[in-house]
Amino acid sequence: MAAQRRNLMQTHQSWTDDLPLCQMCGIGAAPNCVYGPNGEGAQSHPNEDGHFRFRGEDDCFLYGVFNGYDGSRVASFVSQCLTAELLLGQLNSSHTDNDVRRILTQAFDLVEKSYFDTIDDALAEKARLSNFLLPHNELSPQSQRVQERLKELEQEVSGGATAVVALILSNKLYIANVGTNRALLCKSSSDGQNQVLQIGRPHNTDNDDELQRLAALSVDSARVRQAGQVAGQSSTRRLGDYRVKFNYTDIELLSAAKSKPVIAEPEIHGSQALDDVTGFLLLMSEGLINALESAHGPEQANQQIVAMVAAELAQQSTLEAVAQSVVDRVKRLHHDVYVSGRQRAPYCSRHEDMTLLIRTLNYPLVDGALTPTQGGRLYPVSVPYSNSQSTSKTSVTLSLVMPSQSTLTNGTNTASTLEEGTPTPGQSPTATLQSTNTQTQSSSSSSGDGSLFRQRGSQAAQPDETGRVPPYVDFTQFYHLWGTDHSEAQSAQGGLGPQ
């Protein structure tokens, strides 16, 4: 049986190839990269991330992003087998929240056990050959062959993966997380605010709950926090990785543990009702999160990625293009910070594989990307941005919601956040830019106070020959799209009017 599972892992085809994909979802990805002194990048290892996005029966949708390490075997195996444990009739609309949480937890447990079954033979051979090694340094030809075989076996059995999985069942959202990937839910409210909810916390050495869990097993949690890693990874929960599951007593940091310290049990959040939600769900691999935080610091990472997604949703015609454009922008920002040589450049010498999954929730895509609450058109504007930890300059694209003609009554806007009407190239549109950041148990909000954006220096900008100072916000894209839309609208009206 183990040999059959191993053959399944090595094949290029999967039974999941025949499952219907969800069409309300897009995937963006970029491989790992290491920058040279001249700023040119090179991939250091094959891509190790994985993902899935399937539509099941009985109003069931399943999404996942997997961050592999030391190879892609575990991420690939988990992405295939987890689907089999969840989309073959195990879930239906009659299940309670407790039922769903139990099924999700059991699925992760069964998948990891199945993975270790596939490497049983290799682990047994590795243990047997280790007994043939001679204790002294000079190796015989036979011992050299044993060493080479042991290296091959180590490559075959090593590696692990972290996972974040989203299940939508009967229009209710459940998130199952193992490790250091991230899930964000962005909800647009009727008053024009965007609420950004990070669902759960990463299972890493900065997570107080995880450190308490390890301390209860007699692991020195202070040393774990100081080390910042457990057996080469920041995650305290992961799938696979036989070293920390079976041989943890040989790892000094974990040797005192009374039982298995690094686990694959998911932390499950939900359910979250989606009936009245307008917005989008983001699943992100650790590589994408780390690249953005390395470039700009962790303080506004969630807001930045949501702003990028909203801007691309206003411009792209497919969700695949939206997701890929956002990943490309993060990759470009990361590279630009490195070549700038400024304060955060040392943190940006490399990045790991990046994966972004976007699932829209009652959120129309262009043509026009209307927001249901305002009936308006989203237009991008570029605003210079920096955070308190960096002196490097970049820009963030925000979206202004402009009223559609159908929302104008007697020359006034009845359902828009705009305070004035149609802008002209010499006039910047006035809008209320609002955002809300909500963590798992805490929240904060701002109402366009400008605290995110770089203030002008103490030296006043010099006016040009017309008496105007250079613009602070770049409305180039805004004016282009506004002009295009309204020239088309006027042409259509002219064709229908009296001759």
C-alpha positions, -999 to +999 in steps of 0.1 A: +000+000+000+028+024+009+044+017-025+011+025-043+008+058-024+044+067-033+037+060-070+006+083-067+028+111-054+053+107-083+027+109-110+021+141-129-017+136-130-041+138-101-077+127-096-084+163-086-077+173-123-113+163-130-129+184-102-147+215-113-128+247-106-144+276-089-148+305-114-152+331-087-116+328-078-082+338-091-046+327-084-014+347-087+021+332-081+058+341-083+088+318-077+115+325-051+143+349-059+177+358-046+192+392-057+227+397-068+248+428-061+236+443-094+200+438-084+193+409-108+174+380-094+178+343-098+156+314-086+173+294-059+151+263-059+120+249-076+087+263-066+074+247-034+040+263-029+007+247-038-030+256-040-065+244-049-098+260-057-127+236-062-164+238-064-182+208-048-218+197-045-244+210-021-233+247-023-197+237-011-165+255-022-130+246-010-098+267-013-063+263+000-028+277-002+002+256+009+037+268+017+061+239+012+097+238+023+126+214+016+108+203-015+072+204-028+063+168-020+043+175+012+024+205-003+015+185-034+004+155-014-017+175+010-034+195-017-045+163-034-055+142-004-071+169+017-096+174-012-104+137-011-111+139+026-135+169+022-152+168-012-163+132-015-196+135+004-182+142+039-198+177+040-234+187+035-257+216+044-272+197+073-240+198+093-237+220+123-206+243+129-193+217+154-197+190+127-178+210+102-149+218+126-147+181+135-146+170+099-119+196+091-097+185+120-101+148+111-092+155+075-059+172+084-050+143+108-058+116+082-039+134+055-007+137+075-010+100+086-014+090+049+017+111+040+038+093+066+025+060+053+040+069+019+075+073+034+074+044+058+097+022+036+122+050+030+124+058+068+129+021+076+157+018+050+173+050+063+173+036+099+187+003+087+215+018+066+225+042+095+237+011+114+262+003+088+281+036+091+316+032+106+324+054+136+358+066+123+364+092+096+379+070+069+351+054+050+353+022+030+338+021-005+308+003+010+304+030+036+306+057+009+278+040-010+258+039+022+264+076+027+252+084-008+221+063-004+213+080+029+215+114+013+190+102-014+167+089+012+169+121+033+159+141+002+130+117-003+115+119+032+124+154+043+102+185+039+069+198+052+043+223+045+020+249+062-016+253+051-045+277+051-078+263+039-111+281+034-144+262+032-176+279+021-206+257+029-242+269+027-227+305+023-209+302+056-171+306+058-147+284+078-109+289+079-086+261+089-050+272+095-018+252+102+013+274+103+022+308+090+000+315+059-027+342+062-064+346+055-080+381+051-116+389+047-124+423+033-160+435+037-174+467+022-201+483+043-230+505+032-213+537+045-183+532+022-159+518+047-138+487+041-133+463+070-103+441+069-104+411+091-073+389+096-087+355+105-065+339+131-029+344+140+002+327+125+015+297+145+050+309+150+075+317+177+059+351+184+024+336+191+019+337+229-008+309+227+016+286+209+044+294+234+021+285+262+011+253+245+048+244+242+055+254+278+028+230+289+048+202+272+079+212+292+096+230+263+115+262+272+093+287+255+116+316+263+144+299+243+119+291+215+110+328+213+146+339+213+156+313+186+128+325+163+127+291+146+120+255+154+141+231+134+148+256+107+112+269+103+093+297+121+061+276+122+051+258+154+025+238+135+031+221+102+023+191+081+049+164+074+085+170+085+093+137+101+122+152+120+101+172+144+073+146+145+093+115+152+128+126+162+121+157+182+140+143+212+171+146+191+165+183+186+180+202+216+153+229+216+125+203+218+143+174+236+125+180+269+090+178+254+067+153+271+048+147+238+049+158+201+055+196+203+051+205+166+016+194+155-006+194+124-038+201+142-056+231+125-069+261+143-104+265+129-124+298+128-160+300+118-186+300+108-188+335+093-221+342+075-216+355+040-252+362+030-249+400+032-212+403+027-198+423-003-160+421-006-134+394-011-114+367+007-076+365+004-055+335+011-017+343+011+014+321+014+040+331+039+064+341+011+040+368-001+034+381+034+071+382+043+081+399+010+056+428+016+065+431+053+102+430+045+098+459+021+075+481+041+073+467+076+044+447+091+023+476+104+002+482+074+007+450+054-029+439+055-042+473+044-016+475+016-025+442+001-062+449+003-057+483-014-037+466-042-064+440-047-092+467-048-072+488-073-066+458-096-103+447-093-111+482-107-089+477-137-085+440-146-112+420-164-104+386-149-097+374-113-066+356-126-052+389-139-061+406-106-043+381-085-012+379-107-010+417-110-010+420-072+018+394-068+038+411-095+034+444-077+046+430-044+076+414-062+084+447-078+081+466-045+104+441-028+130+444-055+128+482-056+135+484-019+165+462-022+181+481-051+174+514-033+200+506-007+179+523+020+170+513+055+150+482+047+172+470+019+191+444+040+157+427+047+150+423+010+180+404-004+157+374-012+121+362-010+104+328-010+077+315-033+046+338-033+010+327-038-022+347-036-057+334-039-086+358-043-123+348-039-148+375-046-180+377-025-208+395-044-181+418-057-186+426-094-155+427-116-150+453-144-164+464-168-168+492-143-165+473-111-196+489-095-199+488-058-235+477-049-238+503-021-229+532-042-235+522-078-204+540-088-172+534-108-139+527-090-110+548-102-074+544-091-052+572-078-016+569-068-005+583-034+031+584-021+035+562+009+060+553+035+059+539+070+076+550+102+102+523+099+114+532+064+127+562+046+121+547+012+094+561-010+069+542-030+032+546-038+000+529-030-029+529-054-062+537-038-097+536-053-121+566-055-157+557-060-172+581-085-210+583-089-227+567-119-252+588-138-280+567-125-272+579-089-276+616-098-310+632-089-316+668-098-278+673-102-270+659-067-255+626-058-278+605-036-256+575-028-219+583-031-191+593-007-181+621-030-188+656-019-185+672-053-195+664-089-175+657-120-138+667-117-119+686-143-082+682-150-074+712-128-095+700-099-089+670-077-120+651-068-130+652-032-137+619-016-138+603+019-111+576+021-119+553+050-104+521+062-109+498+091-084+472+103-098+444+125-076+417+139-090+386+155-099+402+188-091+439+183-099+466+159-088+501+148-101+525+123-092+557+104-112+581+084-089+595+059-067+614+084-037+610+061-016+593+088-006+566+064+009+590+039+042+609+038+038+645+049+055+673+029+088+683+043+093+715+062+106+732+031+077+744+010+074+733-026+083+760-051+055+771-073+059+769-111+054+798-136+016+795-132+018+798-094+010+762-087+030+737-067+036+701-080+007+677-072+010+655-042-014+628-055-011+615-090-045+615-107-032+605-142-049+571-142-080+586-127-084+613-154-076+588-182-103+564-170-128+591-162-123+607-196-126+574-215-158+564-197-175+597-201-165+602-237-180+568-244-211+577-225-215+610-244-210+592-277-237+567-268-261+594-258-254+614-289-262+584-311-296+580-294-306+616-293-324+637-319-304+644-351 
